Amino acid sequence: MEIIYSYIFYVLIAISSSFCALCAHKARSWTGQFIFRCLLFAVFFIPAILRFGIGTDYGNYVRIYGSNFETSLLEIGNQWIFNFCKSLNLSAWWMFALTSALTYVPVCFWISKKRIDKIILLYNLLFCYLSSYNIMRQILALSFILAGCEKYLEQKYKTSLLLFFVACLFHTSSCVIVLCLIWMKTGVRSNTARIVFTLAGTCFVFSPLMMTVLKSILTVLFPRYAGYLTDELYGAATELGSGLGVLGNIMIFFVILLNAKTFPAKYYPLLNLCTIYILGYILAGQILILGRLREALIFIPIYVFTLLPSVSRSKYRKVFYYAVLLFYALTYCKTLVSSHVGTFSAGVIPYTSIFS
């Protein structure tokens, strides 16, 4: 029964947080909006700080916190968090609490009122919240990327770049945002060329040459990840199960590319990001450690499905949008069911608190 209660608990978090975000979106006064944002933060923050021993990397972070040498190997932003808590002689619990606060503040308070309902819904369905129990450094970085995307949409480009830079301080993989920004602005303009590029890139990912090129690039840009490629565990092929989830995620974005003409021209840069996501998702399906690349790109589906459905001229746009949400909801349930402690997953089932 403990496992069943955990399923219900996490689903209730997803539903209640999405409801708080919807209320913040609908609120007519600043005070009402702020209250619902605070409630949203509480729904995310309280279960996160009360957890104990859950999240596959929980034990690793406790160990790292107790070792000055291992702490020094983390990204500089995480070193600041760890060392700040250590300087006050605080236990590892405080490190988790501070990291959780920094993770949820940008998501709950820095997202635009007109988009917060859709973004929080997708944040839940794409398993970002529960992933913060496991790959907490990467989800912390994602929060600043999402906040940076908001400022970018508001044309506050300097603030946006600053937030992207902060994200990179917490996880190296966030540097992929630089590639995304360059490709978004300078990538192909013709949709035919965009589709040809995506198909050609897909063929390359499955070619024997891919590993050689990838290792050369990582050795120069991210030496730490280059070593993982030859690791027996992390360099192994990803277990895909039936592969339907991967296929579904890829096909969703191909459908968007094939319907590019239904979107206003100013949204074409988002279509360039779709090509990046497709290739990144396929690449992550080849090698286990490159699953981190998929997590680094998760901001793309969040913003694609926040922005594009509302501006599409297709008469089927609502049908497509709700079909995508249904697919993501089913994927969320499947991922949740397989996320048991002790498995190579998020490791959040069953939920265990510090009071247990």
Residue frames as qw, qx, qy, qz and C-alpha x, y, z in Angstrom:
[[0.000, 0.882, 0.471, 0.000, 0.00, 0.00, 0.00],
 [0.362, -0.688, 0.087, 0.623, 2.93, 2.34, 0.64],
 [0.322, -0.034, 0.584, 0.744, 3.72, 2.28, -3.07],
 [0.063, 0.659, 0.673, 0.330, 0.09, 2.99, -4.04],
 [0.240, -0.877, -0.281, 0.306, -0.02, 5.92, -1.59],
 [0.387, -0.456, 0.304, 0.741, 3.20, 7.26, -3.15],
 [0.239, 0.321, 0.666, 0.630, 1.68, 7.17, -6.63],
 [0.098, -0.825, -0.543, -0.120, -1.37, 9.05, -5.39],
 [0.393, -0.745, -0.080, 0.533, 0.81, 11.54, -3.48],
 [0.348, -0.236, 0.425, 0.802, 2.89, 12.46, -6.54],
 [0.108, 0.501, 0.677, 0.528, -0.15, 12.72, -8.81],
 [0.221, -0.862, -0.438, 0.124, -1.78, 15.03, -6.26],
 [0.383, -0.566, 0.127, 0.719, 1.34, 17.21, -6.26],
 [0.248, 0.095, 0.594, 0.759, 1.14, 17.46, -10.06],
 [0.057, -0.676, -0.660, -0.323, -2.60, 18.27, -10.00],
 [0.319, -0.838, -0.326, 0.301, -2.49, 20.76, -7.10],
 [0.378, -0.444, 0.224, 0.781, 0.57, 22.60, -8.43],
 [0.166, 0.267, 0.631, 0.709, -0.99, 22.86, -11.89],
 [0.163, -0.782, -0.591, -0.114, -4.19, 24.16, -10.27],
 [0.370, -0.731, -0.123, 0.560, -2.25, 26.79, -8.28],
 [0.314, -0.168, 0.433, 0.828, -0.52, 27.88, -11.49],
 [0.037, 0.527, 0.684, 0.504, -3.87, 28.13, -13.27],
 [0.269, -0.842, -0.439, 0.162, -5.26, 30.25, -10.43],
 [0.380, -0.543, 0.120, 0.739, -2.18, 32.52, -10.59],
 [0.219, 0.138, 0.604, 0.753, -2.79, 32.86, -14.33],
 [0.123, -0.655, -0.651, -0.363, -6.47, 33.73, -13.77],
 [0.352, -0.595, -0.427, 0.583, -5.93, 36.03, -10.76],
 [0.221, 0.849, 0.316, 0.360, -7.10, 39.59, -11.37],
 [0.241, -0.950, 0.162, -0.117, -4.97, 41.27, -8.72],
 [0.395, 0.602, -0.633, 0.286, -1.25, 41.19, -7.99],
 [0.414, -0.416, 0.636, -0.501, -2.00, 40.07, -4.43],
 [0.907, 0.078, 0.244, -0.335, -4.10, 37.11, -5.57],
 [0.774, 0.531, -0.340, 0.056, -1.47, 36.11, -8.10],
 [0.114, 0.612, -0.674, 0.398, 1.28, 36.30, -5.45],
 [0.658, -0.278, 0.526, -0.461, -0.71, 34.17, -3.00],
 [0.953, 0.229, 0.101, -0.172, -1.21, 31.42, -5.57],
 [0.573, 0.627, -0.482, 0.215, 2.46, 31.59, -6.57],
 [0.213, -0.535, 0.679, -0.455, 3.39, 31.12, -2.91],
 [0.843, -0.052, 0.391, -0.366, 1.03, 28.15, -2.67],
 [0.849, 0.485, -0.210, -0.025, 2.60, 26.72, -5.83],
 [0.251, 0.644, -0.638, 0.340, 6.04, 27.09, -4.28],
 [0.517, -0.373, 0.612, -0.468, 4.85, 25.39, -1.08],
 [0.940, 0.163, 0.133, -0.270, 3.38, 22.44, -3.03],
 [0.747, 0.530, -0.361, 0.174, 6.76, 21.90, -4.70],
 [0.144, 0.659, -0.564, 0.476, 9.08, 22.83, -1.84],
 [0.621, -0.449, 0.439, -0.470, 7.61, 21.12, 1.23],
 [0.991, 0.025, 0.105, -0.079, 7.58, 17.52, -0.13],
 [0.680, 0.586, -0.322, 0.302, 11.08, 18.08, -1.53],
 [0.036, 0.631, -0.563, 0.533, 12.63, 19.14, 1.78],
 [0.716, -0.344, 0.410, -0.449, 10.79, 16.52, 3.81],
 [0.926, 0.249, -0.267, -0.097, 11.99, 13.62, 1.67],
 [0.430, -0.661, 0.615, -0.014, 14.67, 11.28, 2.95],
 [0.492, -0.246, 0.813, 0.191, 16.77, 8.81, 0.99],
 [0.642, 0.531, 0.553, 0.013, 14.76, 9.06, -2.23],
 [0.377, 0.882, -0.236, -0.153, 16.13, 10.10, -5.59],
 [0.951, 0.176, -0.129, 0.221, 18.77, 7.83, -7.11],
 [0.515, 0.492, -0.295, 0.637, 21.58, 10.32, -6.41],
 [0.495, -0.810, -0.036, -0.314, 20.49, 11.18, -2.85],
 [0.862, -0.438, 0.073, 0.245, 23.14, 9.02, -1.21],
 [0.689, 0.320, 0.082, 0.645, 25.80, 10.25, -3.63],
 [0.038, 0.780, 0.017, 0.624, 25.10, 13.88, -2.71],
 [0.685, -0.720, 0.038, -0.100, 25.26, 13.08, 1.00],
 [0.873, -0.144, 0.107, 0.453, 28.65, 11.47, 0.40],
 [0.471, 0.541, 0.102, 0.689, 29.88, 14.37, -1.74],
 [0.268, -0.872, -0.049, -0.407, 28.73, 16.85, 0.91],
 [0.767, -0.624, 0.124, 0.084, 30.96, 15.10, 3.44],
 [0.784, -0.043, 0.255, 0.564, 34.03, 15.22, 1.17],
 [0.012, -0.826, 0.095, 0.555, 35.80, 18.49, 0.40],
 [0.240, -0.287, 0.720, 0.584, 37.62, 16.85, -2.49],
 [0.229, 0.417, 0.839, 0.265, 34.44, 15.56, -4.16],
 [0.085, 0.854, 0.377, -0.348, 32.72, 18.89, -3.56],
 [0.130, -0.666, 0.335, 0.653, 35.56, 20.62, -5.43],
 [0.260, 0.020, 0.820, 0.509, 34.75, 18.51, -8.51],
 [0.239, 0.701, 0.662, -0.117, 31.25, 19.98, -8.80],
 [0.268, 0.671, 0.275, 0.634, 30.33, 23.00, -10.91],
 [0.231, 0.200, -0.338, 0.890, 31.20, 26.29, -9.21],
 [0.462, -0.404, -0.104, -0.783, 27.57, 27.15, -8.40],
 [0.856, -0.326, -0.379, -0.133, 27.06, 23.89, -6.56],
 [0.607, 0.064, -0.459, 0.646, 30.36, 24.37, -4.73],
 [0.089, -0.365, 0.179, -0.909, 29.02, 27.68, -3.42],
 [0.723, -0.396, -0.200, -0.530, 25.85, 26.00, -2.11],
 [0.874, -0.157, -0.424, 0.179, 27.74, 23.11, -0.49],
 [0.504, 0.146, -0.380, 0.762, 30.48, 25.28, 1.01],
 [0.272, -0.474, 0.054, -0.836, 27.98, 27.86, 2.31],
 [0.826, -0.407, -0.209, -0.330, 26.14, 25.15, 4.24],
 [0.829, -0.036, -0.385, 0.404, 29.40, 23.61, 5.43],
 [0.252, 0.403, -0.281, 0.834, 30.67, 27.00, 6.65],
 [0.491, -0.446, 0.130, -0.737, 27.66, 27.15, 8.99],
 [0.075, -0.194, 0.943, -0.259, 28.23, 23.54, 10.12],
 [0.712, 0.128, 0.134, -0.677, 24.86, 22.52, 8.73],
 [0.625, -0.012, 0.780, 0.018, 23.86, 18.96, 7.92],
 [0.159, 0.028, 0.753, 0.637, 23.35, 17.69, 4.38],
 [0.124, 0.660, 0.737, -0.077, 19.59, 18.24, 4.83],
 [0.007, 0.811, 0.108, -0.575, 20.16, 22.00, 4.65],
 [0.135, -0.336, 0.627, 0.690, 22.06, 21.60, 1.41],
 [0.112, 0.366, 0.872, 0.306, 19.06, 19.78, -0.08],
 [0.020, 0.783, 0.534, -0.318, 16.69, 22.43, 1.30],
 [0.060, -0.692, 0.170, 0.699, 18.70, 25.35, -0.14],
 [0.124, -0.109, 0.773, 0.612, 19.05, 23.62, -3.51],
 [0.098, 0.545, 0.828, 0.085, 15.29, 22.97, -3.59],
 [0.008, 0.808, 0.296, -0.509, 14.52, 26.61, -2.77],
 [0.055, -0.551, 0.427, 0.715, 16.81, 27.84, -5.56],
 [0.156, 0.113, 0.885, 0.423, 15.21, 25.33, -7.93],
 [0.051, 0.622, 0.780, 0.051, 11.58, 26.27, -7.36],
 [0.060, -0.680, -0.191, 0.705, 11.83, 30.05, -6.88],
 [0.027, 0.297, -0.492, -0.818, 12.55, 30.80, -10.59],
 [0.088, -0.250, -0.887, -0.377, 9.81, 28.40, -11.74],
 [0.146, -0.641, -0.728, 0.192, 7.18, 29.67, -9.31],
 [0.130, -0.802, -0.244, 0.530, 7.92, 33.40, -9.21],
 [0.140, -0.524, 0.384, 0.747, 9.79, 34.39, -12.39],
 [0.222, 0.266, 0.822, 0.453, 7.50, 32.89, -15.03],
 [0.194, -0.093, -0.193, -0.957, 5.12, 35.30, -16.76],
 [0.465, 0.176, 0.570, -0.655, 1.51, 35.36, -15.51],
 [0.689, 0.412, -0.121, -0.584, 0.20, 34.71, -19.01],
 [0.644, 0.373, -0.654, -0.135, 2.27, 31.53, -19.42],
 [0.199, -0.423, 0.782, -0.412, 2.66, 30.08, -15.93],
 [0.810, 0.023, 0.363, -0.460, -0.34, 27.73, -16.22],
 [0.877, 0.431, -0.184, -0.103, 0.92, 25.96, -19.34],
 [0.343, 0.630, -0.641, 0.272, 4.56, 25.93, -18.25],
 [0.397, -0.367, 0.705, -0.459, 3.85, 24.38, -14.83],
 [0.899, 0.153, 0.209, -0.352, 1.55, 21.78, -16.41],
 [0.787, 0.521, -0.325, 0.059, 4.30, 20.76, -18.85],
 [0.016, 0.634, -0.667, 0.391, 6.93, 20.99, -16.10],
 [0.663, -0.213, 0.589, -0.409, 4.97, 18.32, -14.23],
 [0.913, 0.311, 0.128, -0.232, 4.05, 16.12, -17.19],
 [0.652, 0.621, -0.409, 0.152, 7.63, 16.07, -18.50],
 [0.878, -0.310, -0.289, 0.225, 8.73, 14.76, -15.08],
 [0.325, 0.623, -0.286, 0.652, 10.85, 17.84, -14.31],
 [0.491, -0.673, 0.224, -0.506, 9.56, 18.19, -10.75],
 [0.942, -0.304, 0.130, -0.049, 10.20, 14.60, -9.73],
 [0.795, 0.387, -0.164, 0.437, 13.54, 14.66, -11.54],
 [0.005, -0.785, 0.302, -0.541, 14.56, 17.43, -9.12],
 [0.803, -0.514, 0.243, -0.178, 14.65, 14.72, -6.42],
 [0.934, 0.026, 0.220, 0.281, 17.30, 12.87, -8.45],
 [0.600, 0.290, 0.149, 0.731, 19.30, 14.95, -10.96],
 [0.190, -0.860, -0.372, 0.292, 18.90, 18.01, -8.78],
 [0.312, -0.482, 0.242, 0.782, 21.84, 20.00, -10.21],
 [0.167, 0.160, 0.674, 0.701, 20.48, 19.69, -13.73],
 [0.096, -0.729, -0.653, -0.181, 16.91, 20.61, -12.77],
 [0.298, -0.740, -0.161, 0.581, 18.27, 23.57, -10.78],
 [0.232, -0.247, 0.449, 0.827, 19.99, 24.71, -13.97],
 [0.069, 0.452, 0.767, 0.450, 16.78, 24.09, -15.94],
 [0.136, -0.802, -0.510, 0.280, 14.90, 26.50, -13.65],
 [0.180, -0.659, 0.132, 0.718, 17.27, 29.32, -14.58],
 [0.175, 0.027, 0.710, 0.682, 17.02, 28.38, -18.26],
 [0.005, 0.655, 0.739, 0.158, 13.22, 28.63, -18.08],
 [0.167, -0.833, -0.241, 0.469, 13.51, 32.01, -16.35],
 [0.255, -0.404, 0.426, 0.769, 16.02, 33.08, -19.02],
 [0.154, 0.336, 0.781, 0.504, 13.60, 32.06, -21.76],
 [0.052, -0.819, -0.549, 0.160, 10.95, 34.26, -20.14],
 [0.189, -0.753, 0.074, 0.626, 13.24, 37.28, -20.21],
 [0.267, -0.097, 0.667, 0.689, 14.19, 36.46, -23.79],
 [0.096, 0.588, 0.752, 0.284, 10.51, 36.52, -24.79],
 [0.135, -0.900, -0.315, 0.269, 10.17, 39.87, -23.00],
 [0.548, 0.717, -0.024, 0.430, 13.13, 41.10, -25.11],
 [0.390, -0.865, 0.306, -0.078, 15.24, 41.63, -21.99],
 [0.861, 0.385, -0.315, 0.110, 18.22, 40.02, -23.66],
 [0.191, 0.593, -0.612, 0.487, 20.93, 41.02, -21.17],
 [0.594, -0.337, 0.504, -0.529, 18.95, 39.62, -18.24],
 [0.957, 0.171, -0.023, -0.232, 18.21, 36.51, -20.29],
 [0.672, 0.501, -0.484, 0.253, 21.90, 35.90, -21.03],
 [0.139, -0.540, 0.618, -0.553, 22.75, 36.44, -17.35],
 [0.800, -0.166, 0.359, -0.451, 20.23, 33.77, -16.31],
 [0.920, 0.333, -0.206, -0.027, 21.56, 31.37, -18.94],
 [0.355, 0.592, -0.595, 0.411, 25.06, 31.98, -17.58],
 [0.467, -0.414, 0.556, -0.548, 23.85, 31.24, -14.02],
 [0.952, 0.064, 0.066, -0.293, 22.33, 27.98, -15.29],
 [0.753, 0.471, -0.421, 0.184, 25.73, 26.94, -16.64],
 [0.054, -0.595, 0.622, -0.507, 27.22, 27.48, -13.16],
 [0.686, -0.230, 0.501, -0.474, 25.04, 24.65, -11.85],
 [0.833, 0.086, 0.544, 0.047, 25.35, 22.08, -14.61],
 [0.250, -0.391, 0.580, 0.669, 27.78, 21.80, -17.51],
 [0.314, 0.353, 0.818, 0.328, 25.17, 20.40, -19.88],
 [0.145, 0.839, 0.402, -0.337, 23.33, 23.73, -19.74],
 [0.174, -0.523, 0.400, 0.732, 26.01, 25.13, -22.04],
 [0.312, 0.308, 0.807, 0.397, 23.93, 23.54, -24.80],
 [0.143, 0.840, 0.424, -0.305, 21.73, 26.66, -24.52],
 [0.102, -0.653, 0.344, 0.667, 24.50, 28.54, -26.36],
 [0.180, -0.003, 0.847, 0.500, 24.22, 26.14, -29.31],
 [0.161, 0.628, 0.761, -0.037, 20.42, 26.51, -29.21],
 [0.041, 0.832, 0.149, -0.532, 20.57, 30.31, -29.29],
 [0.100, -0.473, 0.573, 0.662, 23.01, 30.31, -32.21],
 [0.144, 0.170, 0.902, 0.369, 21.03, 27.75, -34.19],
 [0.144, 0.701, 0.642, -0.274, 17.74, 29.46, -33.40],
 [0.091, 0.835, -0.001, -0.543, 18.98, 32.73, -34.89],
 [0.099, 0.624, -0.589, -0.504, 21.27, 31.53, -37.68],
 [0.500, 0.041, 0.863, 0.053, 19.79, 28.15, -38.58],
 [0.134, 0.203, 0.746, 0.620, 18.04, 27.27, -41.83],
 [0.317, 0.222, 0.166, -0.907, 15.08, 29.40, -42.89],
 [0.595, 0.105, -0.537, -0.589, 13.49, 27.01, -45.40],
 [0.762, -0.244, 0.424, -0.423, 11.33, 24.33, -43.82],
 [0.931, 0.321, -0.167, -0.050, 12.32, 21.87, -46.54],
 [0.429, 0.576, -0.565, 0.406, 15.96, 22.45, -45.63],
 [0.422, -0.479, 0.526, -0.562, 15.02, 22.11, -41.95],
 [0.935, -0.029, 0.198, -0.292, 13.47, 18.67, -42.53],
 [0.812, 0.465, -0.316, 0.159, 16.37, 17.54, -44.76],
 [0.097, 0.629, -0.593, 0.494, 18.84, 18.66, -42.07],
 [0.661, -0.348, 0.458, -0.483, 16.92, 16.72, -39.40],
 [0.977, 0.160, 0.041, -0.135, 16.78, 13.54, -41.51],
 [0.626, 0.579, -0.428, 0.300, 20.48, 13.84, -42.43],
 [0.169, -0.593, 0.584, -0.528, 21.35, 14.38, -38.77],
 [0.858, -0.184, 0.300, -0.373, 19.31, 11.31, -37.81],
 [0.917, 0.347, -0.183, 0.069, 21.22, 9.19, -40.32],
 [0.321, 0.642, -0.533, 0.448, 24.49, 10.49, -38.89],
 [0.525, -0.502, 0.471, -0.500, 23.46, 9.61, -35.32],
 [0.947, -0.033, 0.262, -0.181, 22.96, 5.98, -36.35],
 [0.721, 0.599, -0.328, 0.119, 26.22, 5.84, -38.34],
 [0.866, -0.212, -0.205, 0.403, 29.48, 4.29, -36.99],
 [0.412, 0.445, -0.099, 0.789, 31.16, 7.70, -37.42],
 [0.369, -0.798, -0.192, -0.435, 28.97, 9.27, -34.74],
 [0.785, -0.573, -0.117, 0.206, 30.91, 7.97, -31.71],
 [0.679, 0.059, 0.040, 0.731, 34.26, 9.15, -33.10],
 [0.099, 0.585, 0.159, 0.789, 33.00, 12.65, -33.85],
 [0.542, -0.751, -0.229, -0.300, 31.08, 12.89, -30.58],
 [0.801, -0.430, -0.125, 0.397, 34.08, 11.87, -28.49],
 [0.511, 0.231, 0.064, 0.825, 36.28, 14.43, -30.27],
 [0.139, -0.687, -0.194, -0.686, 33.78, 17.21, -29.60],
 [0.688, -0.691, -0.188, -0.117, 33.30, 16.26, -25.95],
 [0.789, -0.150, -0.127, 0.582, 37.04, 15.95, -25.37],
 [0.299, 0.345, 0.045, 0.889, 37.45, 19.58, -26.41],
 [0.294, -0.546, -0.139, -0.772, 34.29, 21.11, -24.92],
 [0.719, -0.493, 0.173, -0.459, 33.28, 18.81, -22.04],
 [0.330, 0.442, -0.826, 0.115, 36.22, 16.51, -21.10],
 [0.404, -0.168, 0.726, -0.530, 34.29, 15.14, -18.12],
 [0.801, 0.270, 0.260, -0.467, 31.61, 13.64, -20.36],
 [0.559, 0.559, -0.578, -0.200, 34.12, 12.26, -22.87],
 [0.014, -0.336, 0.907, -0.253, 35.27, 9.76, -20.25],
 [0.619, 0.104, 0.550, -0.550, 31.70, 8.60, -19.67],
 [0.711, 0.443, -0.278, -0.469, 31.41, 7.45, -23.30],
 [0.548, 0.348, -0.760, 0.029, 33.88, 4.61, -22.69],
 [0.339, -0.274, 0.696, -0.570, 32.53, 3.78, -19.22],
 [0.095, -0.084, -0.983, -0.131, 31.02, 0.30, -18.96],
 [0.070, 0.541, 0.744, -0.387, 27.87, 1.60, -17.22],
 [0.179, 0.721, 0.176, -0.646, 27.27, 5.13, -18.53],
 [0.135, 0.474, -0.575, -0.652, 28.62, 4.44, -22.01],
 [0.289, 0.168, 0.940, 0.064, 26.28, 1.50, -22.50],
 [0.155, -0.288, -0.596, -0.734, 23.40, 1.59, -24.94],
 [0.395, -0.073, 0.339, -0.851, 20.17, 3.01, -23.53],
 [0.092, 0.252, 0.963, -0.011, 17.48, 0.45, -22.77],
 [0.250, -0.025, -0.220, -0.943, 14.42, 1.71, -24.64],
 [0.489, 0.223, 0.709, -0.457, 11.85, -0.95, -23.81],
 [0.583, 0.555, 0.593, 0.032, 9.26, -0.96, -26.58],
 [0.355, -0.035, 0.317, 0.879, 10.67, 2.31, -27.96],
 [0.055, 0.720, 0.623, 0.303, 7.16, 3.72, -28.36],
 [0.281, -0.856, -0.216, 0.377, 7.87, 6.61, -25.98],
 [0.366, -0.414, 0.373, 0.745, 10.94, 7.68, -27.95],
 [0.225, 0.309, 0.707, 0.596, 9.12, 7.29, -31.25],
 [0.062, -0.821, -0.567, -0.025, 6.16, 9.29, -29.97],
 [0.302, -0.776, -0.028, 0.554, 8.33, 12.16, -28.73],
 [0.315, -0.224, 0.526, 0.757, 10.15, 12.34, -32.06],
 [0.155, 0.470, 0.748, 0.443, 7.01, 12.11, -34.19],
 [0.095, -0.847, -0.431, 0.296, 5.35, 14.96, -32.28],
 [0.185, -0.707, 0.193, 0.655, 8.11, 17.32, -33.39],
 [0.255, 0.020, 0.732, 0.631, 8.17, 15.99, -36.94],
 [0.105, 0.705, 0.693, 0.105, 4.43, 16.79, -37.15],
 [0.124, -0.861, -0.132, 0.476, 5.22, 20.36, -36.09],
 [0.254, -0.429, 0.508, 0.703, 7.93, 20.68, -38.75],
 [0.217, 0.282, 0.814, 0.460, 5.63, 19.28, -41.44],
 [0.011, -0.821, -0.563, -0.095, 3.04, 21.92, -40.49],
 [0.431, -0.265, -0.082, 0.859, 5.48, 24.83, -40.32],
 [0.052, 0.314, 0.391, 0.863, 3.42, 26.95, -42.73],
 [0.372, -0.702, -0.568, -0.215, 0.59, 27.18, -40.20],
 [0.521, -0.622, -0.258, 0.525, 2.79, 29.28, -37.87],
 [0.151, 0.987, -0.011, -0.047, 3.62, 33.00, -38.21],
 [0.692, 0.553, -0.280, 0.370, 7.11, 33.69, -39.56],
 [0.108, -0.754, 0.436, -0.478, 8.33, 35.22, -36.29],
 [0.798, -0.387, 0.390, -0.248, 8.00, 31.79, -34.65],
 [0.847, 0.438, -0.301, 0.010, 10.24, 30.04, -37.18],
 [0.128, 0.614, -0.690, 0.361, 13.25, 30.18, -34.80],
 [0.666, -0.259, 0.546, -0.437, 11.27, 27.85, -32.50],
 [0.938, 0.300, -0.010, -0.174, 11.05, 25.40, -35.39],
 [0.475, 0.622, -0.577, 0.232, 14.85, 25.40, -35.56],
 [0.319, -0.447, 0.695, -0.464, 14.84, 24.36, -31.91],
 [0.907, 0.053, 0.202, -0.366, 12.55, 21.47, -32.85],
 [0.790, 0.475, -0.383, 0.061, 15.32, 20.07, -35.07],
 [0.085, 0.559, -0.687, 0.456, 17.77, 20.33, -32.16],
 [0.632, -0.252, 0.512, -0.525, 15.37, 18.49, -29.86],
 [0.943, 0.231, -0.058, -0.234, 14.72, 15.68, -32.33],
 [0.649, 0.505, -0.515, 0.243, 18.44, 15.04, -32.85],
 [0.118, -0.504, 0.645, -0.562, 19.19, 15.40, -29.14],
 [0.794, -0.146, 0.330, -0.490, 16.42, 12.97, -28.23],
 [0.926, 0.306, -0.212, -0.060, 17.63, 10.39, -30.76],
 [0.397, 0.570, -0.596, 0.402, 21.21, 10.81, -29.56],
 [0.401, -0.421, 0.571, -0.580, 20.11, 10.35, -25.93],
 [0.923, 0.016, 0.131, -0.362, 18.41, 7.11, -26.99],
 [0.774, 0.455, -0.427, 0.102, 21.74, 5.71, -28.17],
 [0.514, 0.214, -0.602, 0.573, 23.98, 6.15, -25.11],
 [0.479, -0.619, -0.598, 0.172, 22.91, 6.17, -21.45],
 [0.387, -0.412, -0.207, 0.798, 24.94, 9.17, -20.27],
 [0.049, 0.125, 0.351, 0.927, 23.58, 11.30, -23.12],
 [0.234, -0.671, -0.700, -0.078, 20.21, 11.11, -21.41],
 [0.300, -0.584, -0.239, 0.716, 21.53, 14.24, -19.65],
 [0.091, -0.032, 0.413, 0.906, 21.43, 15.96, -23.05],
 [0.212, -0.513, -0.725, -0.408, 17.72, 15.20, -23.32],
 [0.364, -0.702, -0.503, 0.349, 17.16, 16.72, -19.88],
 [0.288, -0.367, 0.059, 0.883, 19.17, 19.80, -20.85],
 [0.057, -0.095, -0.535, -0.837, 16.88, 20.31, -23.86],
 [0.055, -0.502, -0.855, 0.119, 13.62, 19.78, -21.97],
 [0.059, 0.539, 0.211, -0.814, 12.95, 23.53, -22.05],
 [0.097, 0.117, -0.607, -0.780, 12.28, 23.18, -25.79],
 [0.220, -0.410, -0.838, -0.286, 9.03, 21.12, -25.56],
 [0.166, -0.577, -0.568, 0.562, 7.95, 23.26, -22.60],
 [0.059, 0.530, -0.028, -0.845, 8.12, 26.46, -24.65],
 [0.088, 0.000, -0.754, -0.651, 7.15, 24.93, -27.99],
 [0.240, -0.468, -0.829, -0.188, 3.84, 23.69, -26.56],
 [0.138, -0.606, -0.434, 0.652, 3.35, 26.85, -24.52],
 [0.042, 0.523, -0.164, -0.836, 3.71, 29.18, -27.51],
 [0.030, 0.117, -0.744, -0.657, 2.98, 27.44, -30.81],
 [0.055, 0.445, 0.892, 0.056, -0.54, 25.96, -30.33],
 [0.050, 0.736, 0.429, -0.522, -2.00, 29.40, -29.59],
 [0.114, 0.658, -0.262, -0.697, -0.61, 30.96, -32.79],
 [0.272, 0.009, 0.874, 0.403, -1.12, 28.08, -35.20],
 [0.460, 0.240, -0.160, -0.840, -3.58, 28.67, -38.07],
 [0.266, -0.004, -0.936, -0.228, -4.39, 24.96, -38.33],
 [0.639, -0.334, -0.141, -0.678, -7.99, 24.04, -37.57],
 [0.879, -0.182, -0.441, 0.021, -6.68, 20.93, -35.80],
 [0.232, 0.563, -0.508, 0.609, -4.39, 22.84, -33.42],
 [0.557, -0.443, 0.382, -0.590, -6.50, 22.15, -30.30],
 [0.984, -0.001, -0.064, -0.164, -6.86, 18.47, -31.15],
 [0.712, 0.415, -0.413, 0.387, -3.09, 18.18, -31.62],
 [0.051, -0.588, 0.472, -0.655, -2.34, 20.12, -28.40],
 [0.732, -0.345, 0.317, -0.495, -4.62, 17.97, -26.24],
 [0.969, 0.162, -0.187, 0.003, -3.33, 14.79, -27.92],
 [0.471, 0.515, -0.503, 0.509, 0.22, 15.84, -26.99],
 [0.355, -0.503, 0.456, -0.643, -0.85, 16.53, -23.39],
 [0.936, -0.131, 0.078, -0.318, -2.49, 13.10, -23.24],
 [0.842, 0.338, -0.349, 0.233, 0.66, 11.47, -24.57],
 [0.194, 0.538, -0.530, 0.626, 2.80, 13.32, -22.00],
 [0.633, -0.410, 0.309, -0.580, 0.36, 12.36, -19.22],
 [0.991, 0.016, -0.079, -0.108, 0.60, 8.68, -20.18],
 [0.649, 0.453, -0.427, 0.437, 4.39, 8.95, -20.37],
 [0.196, -0.582, 0.448, -0.650, 4.41, 10.59, -16.92],
 [0.853, -0.280, 0.189, -0.398, 2.40, 7.70, -15.46],
 [0.943, 0.221, -0.218, 0.125, 4.66, 5.11, -17.10],
 [0.397, 0.548, -0.469, 0.567, 7.81, 6.86, -15.82],
 [0.444, -0.536, 0.369, -0.615, 6.34, 7.20, -12.33],
 [0.959, -0.145, 0.032, -0.241, 5.46, 3.50, -12.13],
 [0.893, 0.244, -0.217, 0.310, 9.02, 2.53, -13.08],
 [0.171, 0.729, -0.338, 0.570, 10.74, 4.99, -10.70],
 [0.832, -0.522, -0.185, -0.034, 11.30, 2.71, -7.73],
 [0.280, -0.826, 0.484, -0.068, 14.12, 3.23, -5.25],
 [0.651, -0.330, 0.671, 0.132, 17.06, 0.95, -6.00],
 [0.722, 0.466, 0.456, 0.232, 16.50, 0.92, -9.76],
 [0.383, -0.121, 0.270, 0.875, 18.38, 2.89, -12.40],
 [0.010, 0.714, 0.545, 0.440, 15.60, 5.48, -12.60],
 [0.119, -0.713, 0.085, -0.686, 14.48, 8.58, -10.68],
 [0.474, -0.062, -0.765, 0.432, 14.18, 6.40, -7.57],
 [0.220, -0.268, 0.209, -0.914, 11.26, 8.26, -5.97],
 [0.800, -0.243, -0.218, -0.503, 8.92, 5.35, -5.17],
 [0.258, -0.782, -0.564, -0.061, 8.03, 4.86, -2.36],
 [0.020, 0.774, -0.128, 0.620, 8.09, 8.39, -0.93],
 [0.699, -0.366, -0.470, 0.397, 9.96, 8.42, 2.37],
 [0.070, -0.903, 0.006, -0.424, 10.05, 11.44, 4.67],
 [0.236, 0.465, -0.613, 0.593, 12.41, 12.50, 7.45],
 [0.561, -0.328, 0.379, -0.658, 9.63, 11.53, 9.89],
 [0.891, 0.061, -0.369, -0.257, 9.50, 7.90, 8.71]]
